[in-house]
């Protein structure tokens, strides 16, 4: 079995190619589920509380949750499911969770607007026996199951790549993600861990991109004319990289090194530019973690052996792999579909 550490390393070409299907539906694993992780039929209802729905990553995440939930319902593992999408605010998500409590759900999968501000309402849910699976943007609350990424390591790796490319000196722009969310805080910490080692690097600007191409483009265009020549843009890597590209190109500037976000649009642009010698690194988390969260919730409700804190994979794409992704469907982000087989093999039963 794969170790959790192995999940974060660069994917092999064979695995990468399996992720290029035209829709969110990916081939089933050939993995045989151990007896200890077999599911039973159940009369469960599971809710998804998604704090933010304003970018392609979140939309693909919700699609993957819905696909897995429908599969679980068709197989008789759950009776029903519900999806609620928020506006990025804590108050809206508190209202979502309250409605789930009143609706008598058995488990809530939460992509949180804050790591702590939801704790009171989530504690109320847990006190009523509702299982909580927080994923992607997680919470800090004892008793909740979490499925997190090592955000700090992502920030460090992509920033070190930039430092190596620009020789440890020059002007960079940092694009931030959704304010207050754990991914943005962790990625930024990793970015600064590396930048603090390079005193000759100037952070020319920090732009709020909200993991969204349009917001990133607007934010950069508001400041680019007042900045010195930019050597690199360290994106948040949600769905913002093409926004950075478009900002430079719309102002008649050559795009500097821009960290990619594994979106189909950026991958196509990068593939075309690679013929002229453009080089970069692309990385993103896996929006199919929505399906992963659904299956973990089902496993928890079945009373299976589920660790309290679990690790999700990143997908890094390097220069010699870009051609494998040039035909990714528009609007999609490279991500393996997390079937229950995938979740057992790579998360629940991983060593």
Residue pairs with C-beta under 8 A, 6 or more apart in sequence:
1 345
1 349
1 350
1 351
2 345
2 346
2 350
2 351
3 350
3 351
4 310
4 311
4 350
4 351
7 311
7 312
7 313
7 346
7 350
8 150
8 153
8 311
8 313
8 314
9 316
10 316
10 317
10 318
10 321
11 19
11 315
11 316
13 321
13 324
15 336
16 315
16 317
16 321
16 324
16 325
16 334
17 324
18 26
18 27
18 336
19 26
19 315
19 334
19 335
19 336
20 324
20 325
20 327
20 328
20 334
21 27
21 329
22 329
23 329
24 60
24 63
24 64
24 67
24 288
24 332
24 337
25 67
25 337
26 288
26 336
26 337
26 339
27 337
28 339
28 341
29 339
29 341
29 342
29 345
31 341
31 342
31 344
31 345
33 340
33 341
33 344
34 344
34 349
36 304
36 305
36 349
37 299
37 304
37 305
37 344
37 348
37 349
39 75
39 77
39 298
39 299
39 302
39 304
39 340
40 77
40 302
41 75
41 76
41 77
42 76
42 77
42 78
42 79
42 298
42 301
42 302
43 79
44 77
44 78
44 79
44 106
44 107
44 298
44 301
45 78
45 79
45 80
45 81
45 82
45 103
45 104
45 105
45 106
46 69
46 78
46 80
46 81
46 82
46 105
46 106
46 107
46 108
46 109
46 294
46 297
46 298
46 301
47 81
47 82
47 83
47 84
47 96
47 100
47 103
47 105
47 107
47 108
47 109
48 62
48 65
48 69
48 81
48 82
48 83
48 84
48 108
48 109
48 111
48 290
48 293
48 294
49 84
49 86
49 93
49 96
49 97
49 100
49 108
49 109
49 110
49 111
50 58
50 61
50 62
50 83
50 84
50 85
50 86
50 111
51 86
51 88
51 89
51 92
51 93
51 110
51 111
51 112
51 113
51 137
51 181
52 58
52 85
52 86
52 87
52 88
52 111
52 113
52 178
52 181
53 59
53 62
53 85
53 86
53 87
54 88
54 210
54 212
55 210
55 211
55 212
55 213
55 238
55 239
56 239
56 263
56 331
56 332
56 333
57 211
57 238
57 239
57 284
57 285
57 287
57 333
58 85
58 111
58 287
59 331
60 287
60 288
60 290
60 331
60 332
60 333
60 335
61 111
61 136
61 287
61 288
61 289
61 290
62 83
62 85
62 290
63 290
64 287
64 288
64 289
64 290
64 291
64 335
64 337
64 338
65 83
65 109
65 290
65 291
65 293
65 294
66 81
66 83
66 290
67 291
67 337
68 290
68 291
68 292
68 294
68 295
68 338
68 339
68 340
69 78
69 81
69 294
70 81
71 339
72 78
72 81
72 294
72 295
72 298
72 340
73 79
73 80
73 81
77 298
77 302
78 298
81 294
82 100
82 103
82 105
84 96
84 99
84 100
86 92
86 93
86 96
86 113
88 113
88 178
88 210
89 113
90 113
90 114
90 117
90 118
92 113
93 110
93 112
93 113
93 118
94 118
94 121
97 108
97 110
97 118
97 121
97 122
97 125
98 121
100 108
100 125
100 130
101 121
101 124
101 125
101 128
101 130
105 130
106 129
106 130
106 131
106 301
107 130
107 131
107 132
107 133
107 297
107 300
107 301
108 122
108 125
108 130
108 131
108 132
108 133
109 133
109 134
109 135
109 290
109 293
109 294
109 297
110 118
110 122
110 132
110 133
110 134
110 135
110 139
111 134
111 135
111 136
111 137
111 290
112 118
112 134
112 137
112 138
112 139
112 181
112 182
113 137
113 180
113 181
114 139
114 180
114 181
115 137
115 138
115 139
115 140
115 182
115 185
116 139
116 140
116 141
118 139
119 139
119 140
119 141
122 132
122 139
122 141
122 144
123 141
125 132
126 132
126 143
126 144
131 145
131 297
131 300
131 301
132 139
132 141
132 143
132 144
132 145
133 144
133 145
133 146
133 147
133 293
133 296
133 297
133 300
134 141
134 144
134 145
134 146
134 147
135 146
135 147
135 148
135 289
135 290
135 292
135 293
135 296
135 312
136 147
136 148
136 149
136 183
136 285
136 289
136 312
137 178
137 181
137 182
137 183
138 146
138 147
138 148
138 182
139 146
144 308
145 296
145 300
145 306
145 308
145 309
145 310
146 308
146 309
146 310
147 289
147 292
147 293
147 296
147 310
147 311
147 312
147 347
148 182
148 309
148 310
148 311
148 312
149 183
149 186
149 285
149 311
149 312
149 313
149 314
150 186
150 311
150 314
151 182
151 183
151 185
151 186
151 187
151 189
151 190
152 186
152 187
152 189
152 190
152 193
153 190
154 186
154 187
154 190
154 237
154 283
154 285
154 314
155 186
155 187
155 188
155 189
155 190
155 191
155 192
155 193
155 194
156 190
156 191
156 193
156 194
157 190
157 283
157 316
158 191
158 234
158 237
158 259
158 281
158 283
159 190
159 191
159 193
159 194
159 195
159 234
160 194
161 259
161 281
162 172
162 232
162 234
162 257
162 259
163 194
163 195
163 197
163 198
163 201
165 232
165 257
165 279
166 172
166 201
166 231
166 232
166 257
168 198
168 200
168 201
169 198
169 200
169 201
170 200
170 201
170 202
170 231
170 232
171 201
171 202
171 204
171 227
171 228
171 229
171 230
171 231
172 195
172 201
172 202
172 203
172 204
172 230
172 231
172 232
172 233
172 234
173 203
173 204
173 205
173 206
173 207
173 220
173 227
173 230
173 232
173 233
173 234
173 244
174 188
174 191
174 203
174 205
174 206
174 207
174 233
174 234
175 206
175 207
175 208
175 209
175 216
175 219
175 220
175 233
175 234
175 235
175 236
175 240
175 243
175 244
176 184
176 188
176 206
176 207
176 208
176 209
176 236
177 183
177 184
177 187
177 209
177 210
177 211
177 236
177 238
177 240
178 184
178 210
178 211
178 238
179 208
179 210
183 236
183 238
183 285
184 236
187 236
187 237
191 234
195 201
195 203
202 228
204 227
204 228
204 230
205 223
205 227
207 216
207 219
207 220
207 223
208 215
208 219
209 215
209 216
209 219
209 235
209 236
209 238
209 240
209 243
209 244
210 216
210 238
210 240
211 236
211 237
211 238
211 239
211 240
212 238
212 239
212 240
212 243
213 239
213 240
213 241
213 242
213 243
213 246
213 263
213 265
214 243
215 240
215 243
216 235
216 240
216 243
216 244
216 247
217 243
217 244
217 246
217 247
217 250
218 243
220 233
220 243
220 244
220 247
220 248
221 247
221 250
221 251
224 230
224 247
224 248
224 251
224 253
225 251
230 256
231 256
231 257
232 256
232 257
232 258
232 259
233 244
233 256
233 257
233 258
233 259
234 259
235 241
235 244
235 258
235 259
235 260
235 261
236 261
237 259
237 260
237 261
237 262
237 283
237 284
237 285
238 261
238 284
239 261
239 263
239 333
240 261
241 258
241 259
241 260
241 261
241 263
241 266
241 282
242 261
242 263
242 265
242 266
242 269
244 255
244 258
245 255
245 258
245 266
245 269
248 254
248 255
248 256
249 255
255 273
255 278
257 279
257 280
258 280
259 280
259 281
259 282
259 283
260 266
260 267
260 270
260 280
260 281
260 282
260 283
260 317
261 282
261 283
261 284
261 333
262 282
262 283
262 284
262 315
262 317
262 325
262 333
262 334
262 335
263 284
263 332
263 333
264 325
264 328
264 329
264 330
264 331
264 332
264 333
265 330
265 331
266 282
267 282
267 317
267 322
267 325
267 326
267 328
267 334
268 326
268 328
270 278
270 280
270 282
270 322
271 322
271 323
271 325
271 326
274 319
274 322
274 323
279 319
280 319
281 316
281 317
281 318
281 319
282 316
282 317
282 322
283 314
283 315
283 316
283 317
284 314
284 315
284 333
284 334
284 335
285 312
285 314
285 315
286 292
286 312
286 313
286 314
286 315
286 335
286 336
286 338
287 333
287 335
288 335
288 336
288 337
288 338
289 312
289 338
291 337
291 338
291 339
291 343
292 312
292 338
292 342
292 343
292 347
295 338
295 339
295 340
295 343
296 306
296 310
296 343
296 347
296 348
298 340
299 306
299 343
299 348
300 306
304 348
305 348
306 348
307 348
310 347
310 348
311 347
312 347
313 346
315 334
315 335
317 325
317 334
325 334
328 334
336 342
